[in-house]
Amino acid sequence: MIAIRLPKEIELRLTTLATSTGRTKSYYVREALLKHLSKIENIYMSEQRRQSTRAGSPRPAAAKTAPKRRSPK
């Protein structure tokens, strides 16, 4: 379980999308995370590795691969 705060504009867009399609807001948040989490991990983990390398620290373990998306119902 996770709770997030969204800007009002994003919350309104999400609510409108969910209402118009009959899906839940959670469904769309989950889909967005599954689609973009690997990209975000790569960006931030690369930066962390660069900083660790500059500081002489050993390289951190690679992030696990994100699970495959489930097909929409």
C-alpha positions in Angstrom: 0.0 0.0 0.0 1.3 3.5 -0.9 -0.2 6.9 -0.6 1.0 9.8 -2.8 0.2 13.4 -3.0 -0.4 14.7 -6.5 -0.8 18.3 -7.8 -4.5 19.1 -8.2 -4.2 19.3 -12.0 -2.8 15.7 -12.2 -5.4 14.4 -9.7 -8.1 16.0 -11.8 -6.7 14.4 -15.0 -6.4 11.0 -13.3 -10.0 11.2 -11.9 -11.4 12.2 -15.3 -9.6 9.4 -17.0 -10.7 6.8 -14.5 -14.3 8.0 -14.5 -14.5 8.1 -18.3 -13.0 4.6 -18.8 -14.5 2.8 -15.8 -11.1 1.9 -14.4 -9.7 2.9 -11.0 -7.2 5.6 -10.4 -5.0 2.9 -8.9 -5.0 1.0 -12.1 -3.6 4.0 -14.0 -1.0 4.9 -11.4 0.1 1.2 -11.4 0.3 1.2 -15.2 2.4 4.4 -15.2 4.8 3.0 -12.7 5.2 -0.3 -14.5 5.9 1.5 -17.7 8.4 4.1 -16.4 10.0 2.7 -13.3 12.9 0.9 -15.1 13.8 4.1 -16.9 13.8 6.1 -13.7 15.9 3.4 -11.9 18.4 3.6 -14.7 18.7 7.3 -14.5 19.1 7.5 -10.8 21.3 4.4 -10.4 23.6 5.7 -13.1 24.0 9.0 -11.3 24.6 7.1 -8.0 27.3 5.0 -9.7 29.0 8.0 -11.1 29.1 9.7 -7.7 30.3 6.5 -6.0 33.0 6.1 -8.7 34.2 9.7 -8.2 34.4 9.1 -4.4 36.3 5.8 -4.9 33.4 3.7 -3.6 32.7 0.2 -5.0 30.0 -0.1 -7.6 26.5 -0.7 -6.1 24.5 -3.8 -7.1 22.4 -3.4 -10.2 18.7 -2.9 -9.8 16.4 -5.8 -10.4 14.5 -5.9 -13.6 10.9 -4.8 -13.3 8.3 -7.5 -13.7 6.4 -7.7 -17.0 3.1 -5.8 -17.3 -0.1 -7.7 -16.9 -2.6 -7.5 -19.7 -5.5 -5.1 -19.0 -8.7 -6.9 -18.1 
